[in-house]
Amino acid sequence: MDDWLAGERRALSRAITAVENENREATAVLRAMQGRLGRAISVGFTGPPGAGKSTLVNAFVREQRERGRTVGVIAVDPSSPISGGAILGDRIRMTGHAGDDGVFVRSLASRGHLGGLSRSAVRVMDCMDAGGRDVIVIETVGAGQSEVEIADVADVKVVVAAPGLGDDVQAIKAGILEIADILVVNKGDHPLAVQTLRHLKTMAGMRPEGTRPAVLKTTALNGEGVAELAAAVDALGRERRHAAPMARARRLLRRAALDLASRRLSAVDSAEVERLARALTTGDATVEKAALDLLRLAMKDDR
């Protein structure tokens, strides 16, 4: 079981499967990782579809390997409508790293989480961290305006925009400008790249002093600007990585509590729900009181 702590790929894969499925080996895996977290730098790539996130992640991973670092990649793909599993789009796009033992790629299904991260992604990050990966890369599903959950778990947040696609406006509407540590205009050889870069720099300047993101330009296909991106990630990640395990634990706790409440609420007797709804319509209860009563019914016993 301890082979995964030494970075052995197959053992790491088994450990991740155990915590994803919460099977009988999961407890041993979770216990083994204690005291070994907070070593890796975690970086999240997010942004609207069409920005070239996957190509940029591929180039970023190549840069990290050239610097002699091991990398874990978590690619959060849309869920299959049939099986519920990940469609594996990003793993297909990263076949260039398939023979490299220093790169471990795991595709996860979003499972309906609009914020771009599934609950199991947090535990997978912990496994990669404890398993000795130097850098953990998380690429979210690319859902657009809901893509902000990554702020809770990644040391460094990279928001990727593409020139000429209105991403500068999209960033304001989505609120993802607020989570960005680094704003990247990808496809930097596009004629509109300089204009988009200028717009994003203007918007970054709206943030308070000391919180303004770096704004960079990359062309992932030829590697232009990727070394500069890696340097910016390193500078921020070294300062923050030791706080990451607690941030991931808080995220996991909140997600688990919400999932538990949702399951128990769905199990409340429909007659009780009808009674509370009727009290709302007659004015005998406020929304807050009825909601509290419903929560009490849901949590009154162990289901």
N, C-alpha and C positions, 0 to 999 in steps of 0.2 A: 504493500500500500504506500510505503514511503518513497518509492521510486519516482513518483510524480514531483516530489519536493526537490529532487535532484535534476529536474528538467527533462526527464525521459518522456518522449512525445506520446507514446501509446498509453503510458500510465497517467499522464496528464489528461488525455482524452477520456479515460475511464473515470477519473476523479470528477471531471466536469459533468459527465453524464450522470454520475451519482447525485451531485447536488442539484442538477436540473430536475431530475426525476424524484428527488427526495426519497431515495430507496434506502435499504438497510445499511449501506456503506457510507451514506452521506454524513452521519454523525461522526464517524472516524475521520473523514476528510476535513470536516469543519474544525474538529478538535486539533488536528495536525497542523492546520494553517495558523493557529494562534501564535503570536509572537514573531511571525514571519511576514507580516503585512507592512506596507508603507515603503517598500523599496523601489518599486517600479514607478515611472512617470506615466500617468494616464492622460491621453489626449483624445478629445471627442471631436469628430468632424460632423458638421450638420449644415443644413441649408436647403434651399428649394431644389426640386428635381431639375435636371438639365444643367446644373452648375459644374458637372464633371468631378463630383466628390470621389467616386470610385477610382478614377484615373489618378487623381491627386493623392489619394491614400496609397495607391500602388507605388507611385513615385516617392512618397514620403517613407514608406517601408524600405525601399531600395536604398535611400539615403541613410537610413538608420543602420542597415546591414553594412554599408560601406564604412560606417563609423565603428563597426565591430560590436554592435549591440544586438541582442536577441529581442524578438518582437512577437507579441501576441496580438492578433487581430480579431475583434468581435464585429462581425458584419450583421446588423439587424435588418433582415429582409422582410418583405410582406409575408403574411401567413398564407399558405395554400388554402383556398376555399374548400378543398376536399379533405385533406389530411390534417390541416392545422399546422403543418410543419413549415420551415423556412423554404423559400423558393430557390435559395442558393445562388442568386444572381451574382453577388460579390465574390463568392468563392470561384465561380467560373471565370470572372474577370481577373483573378489573381493567380492564374495558373503559372505565371512566370516564376512564382516563388514555391511551386509545388515540390521541387526537389531539394529545398533548402531547409535543413533541420533547425536553423535559427529562426524560422518563421512558422508560427502556429496559427492557423486560421480556423475560426469557429463561426459558423452561420447560425443565427438564432431567429426564430419566428417572432414577429412583433406581437402576435396574439391579440391584436385589437387595441394595443396601447398607442393612442394617437400621439403621445409625447415622444415616441420614437424608441423607447426602451421597454423591454419586457422585464418582469420581476427577476427572472433568472439571470439576466445580464449582470446584475450586481454580484451574484455569487461566482459567476464565471470570471469576472474581473479579479475577485479575491483568489481564485484558484491559480490564475496566471501570475498574479503578483507573488503568491507564496511559492509557486513553481519556478521562480527565478527569472522570469522575463524582465528585461530591462525597461522596455517600453510597451505599453498596452494602448492599442488604437481601437477606438469605438467609432464605427460609422453607422449613423442612424438611418432609418428607413427613407427619409426624404419626404415627410408628409407636409412640409411647408410651415403653416402658421402655428401648429401645435408642437413644433419641434423644440421644446425647451427643457424637457426633463433631464437632459444630459448635463445641465448646469449643476445638478445635485451630486454627480458622481465622478466627473472628470476633473483632473487637476487643471488642465488647460483646455479651453473651448475655442475651436476654430470654426468660424462661420464662413462658408464658401459661397461666393456669388459669381455669376457669369455676366460678361458684358452684353449690354443691349437687350436684356430680358426683363428689365424692370425690377431687378433684385434689390436695388437700392431702396425703392419704395416698399417692396415686399418686406424688407428687413424692419422698417419702421412699423408697418401694420402688424407684423408677427410678434414683435417684441424680442426677436432674437438678437437684435443689436445690443440689448441690455445684457445678454449673457456672454457676448463675445469677448474673449481676451485677444484674439487675433482675427481680423477680417481679411479675407483673401479674395482678390479678383483673379479667378482662374481663366484659362484661355487668353492669356495676356497678349497673344499675337493678333487678337481680333481688333479691327479698326476702332471699336468703341471702348476698348479696355481702359484707355487713359481717361476717358470721360467718366466711366463708372468708378474708377479709382478716385478721381477727384470728388465725386459725389459722396462716396463712402468716407473719405477723409473729412469732408465737411460735417457729415453726421456724427462721426466719431468725436469731433470737436465739441459736440453738444453735451457730451458726458462730463461730469465733474473732473477737475484736475486730479490726476492720480488714478483714475479709473478708465482712462481712455484707451481703447484697444489699438494695437499696432495695425496698420493697414499695408498689406503687401500685394504684390502682383506675381503670379506664377503662370507658367505654361507647362502643364504636367506632362504633355507628350514628349517634350524635349528636355525636361528637367530644369528649365529656367526658373530661378527663384526658389527652388525647393530647399537648397542648402540654407538660404536665409530663413525660410520657414522653420526648418529644423533647429536652427540656432535660437530663434525666438521662443520656440516650444521649450527647449532646454533651459533657457534662462528663467522662465516662469515655473516650470515643473520642478526644478531643484528646490525652490522655495516652498512648494506646496505639497509635495508627495507624502510627507509624514502625517498630514492631516487627512489624507484620503480615506483610510480605513473607517474612521468614525463617520465621515460624510456618507460613505456607502452604507454603513450600518443604520444611520438615521433614515436614509432613503428606503432601505429594505424594511425597516420597522413600520414606517408610514404606509408603504405599499401593502404589507401583510395585514395591517390593521384594516385598511380599506377593503381588501379582498374578503377578510373575515366578516366584516360588517355587511358587505354585499350578499354573501352567502346566507347569512342568518336572516337578513331582511327578506330575502326571497322565500324563506321557509316559514314566515309568519302566516298564521291561519288567515285565509282570505276574508273570513267573516270579521276578524278584528280590523283588518285594513278598511273594510267597508264601513265599519262603525266609526272609525276615526275620520274617514273621508266625509261621512254624513255630518259629523260634528263640525267640520270645517264649513260645509255649505249652509248649516243652520246658524252659524255664528257662536256655537257653544264652546268652540276651542279656537285658539290662534294657530297659525301654521307652526310656530315654534313649539307650542305645547303638544300639538298632535304628533309632531316629528319626534319629540322626546319620548312620548308615550310609545310610539312605534319602536324606537331604539330599545326602550326598556323591555318590551315584549320580545324583541329579537335576541337580546343578550341575557335574558333571565335565567337560562339554563344552558348546559353544555350540550351542543348538538353534534 
